[in-house]
């Protein structure tokens, strides 16, 4: 195969690629090449026949899948089912024979080998990079810069130095694209009119990242502030996903919409409160709140018929401080007190 062999020489000699040599060294095995032409046709006939049988039985007609990850899951299930198959003329199954050979195999390395390819494309003005005739979104701040891309079999990772700034599923069709809504929020905040027709928004809806709660908050914001300012309110809420978990932000939006508000600050407060509620497993512990007051001493308002509690807007917007109490410094304070002059006292008493 071309990824392993650059050139076929005479007999069993080959010119190997550098990546194939590194792969062999990592797993520590030797390679036996077949003789080219009719003389070596019998050396790999069984392997090619088995590959054709697997393709005709399981991959004809070609399966309809949404991603390579789905295809891998199907192939893994087929492999498990194949363990019960018996080769013609053998009394035991394939899975049984492999279990007999497993103790004879070498153990795998502790770390897996990285088979990805490193590329260094330049981010286009539309916030995408081109990799193998497909387009992948990158955060807008990297427009015009060169980034490092790790192209894998199923995924594509984009790095800024050593930090991963974007992860995409690998696309299999030419001229297709994959966008992430979070990468364009700074641009859409300046041009909120383009938000409704953005392809990244359509993709976020299709993938389930833009939920019905987001839609409800957006509709309420546009009804109160108009389309432009309401969309900006939504984008500011979407920016909270960078700092807070998605489930907490969605819970905060749901609570704010339920009380008829569209305040971004209130969404942040309720999101942090949702995080504290999930982390609070001991209701009788020191962090537990008293009646009508939470752990930070903030007043709460209970909704009629809902049972939900909402923090009032005059509260401080910082999360609770879980650091231990400060140490006692009274001993050191005594060292700072002035010391009486004992020598003058002794002279006065002798006189």
Order of alpha helices (4+ residues) and beta strands (2+ residues): beta-beta-alpha-alpha-alpha-alpha-beta-beta-beta-beta-beta-beta-beta-alpha-alpha-alpha-alpha-alpha-alpha-beta-beta-alpha-alpha
